Amino acid sequence: MGLISIHTAFNIDLEFEVAPFHKRLMAYIFDFVIIVVYIWSMKSFLYDGMEIGFNDHQGFDILVISLPMLLYSLVCEIFLNGQTAGKKIIGIRVISLDGGEPSLGQYVLRWITKFYEWPFLFGYVLFNIQAMYAYVLATAILGIGAVISMVVTKNTQRIGDLAAGTVVVNTKSDLTVVDTVFMNIEQENYVVLFPQVMQLTDGDINTIKNVLVQAEKNKNTPLLHRVQYKVMEVLDIRSDLPVIEFLEKLLADYNYLATKDK
């Protein structure tokens, strides 16, 4: 399985397993099936169940069916940490080439370059079974370019990944983003130990998160210490906490301080 080494802001190289082509294809198929099921169920509900006339409500059709289909991958990846339902099932996700979570702009750029899906997403408006076959075929033909890009690039990147500076990697690990950056701080009297953490950028925080994931997976304690020393130097702080507790406390403090006023 291919590996990609990403150089982070802490001068630490993190290794990720690049998602192979067959996993990306399976994730896409799952997502495609979800979209097809959504089309059929919504059309049956609106036009058979509620007996709405399609010709008189094309704008409504676009609003409740076309737009959700069009925005499906973008919204999922933004709010599910780089995953759609299909990616989550298969165990892959999108990350930035700086080792952190992609920015909103990167997600949007990946989404815009999925133009090969648009014949299917909008063509069904003139719906009949023969037309549906044609829309699926057109989408498949246009998608050949994306397939070729993934096959010939070193890190299985499609055109959108190359443009956005992202890559799709495997996510199999006992530690997830829920355990790190987006902790649910429920303590009423939570005590912040390192307020200096707010000097770090979102990219820095994502790097710390990924270091914890890597270290948990590979039992790489020296990697944790290197990041600990770098953070302590940058923030000019000292701590006697064990390295994992130190980094986890940083993430918890960041999460608390970043959300307490929201």
Disulfide bonds with the S-S distance in Angstrom:
none
